[in-house]
Amino acid sequence: MVSADTKVRAAFVVLGVVCWYGTMLVTENAAIQWAVLIGVGVIAPTVIAETRLRDG
């Protein structure tokens, strides 16, 4: 059985890759592409998981 936290993280990883690809179509700036990929795929689900833990 997959936990809710894993489902959220997986969804944000997929969303991060889609957003990263979208930024590749818009800009060639690698820093912006990297920031979108890491921000959406790693940082956002971590913040959500921590918030859900804190709220219990």
FENGI-V425562 format. One record per backbone hydrogen bond with DSSP energy under -1.0 kcal/mol. NH is the residue of the N-H (numbers start at 1). CO is the residue of the C=O. If there is no record, write none. Layout:
NH	CO
NH	CO
This chain:
7	3
8	4
9	5
10	6
11	7
12	8
13	9
14	10
15	11
16	12
17	13
18	14
19	15
20	16
21	17
22	18
23	19
24	20
25	21
26	22
27	23
33	29
34	30
35	31
36	32
37	33
38	34
39	35
40	36
41	37
42	38
43	38
44	39
46	42
47	43
48	44
49	45
50	46
51	47
52	48
53	49
54	50
55	51
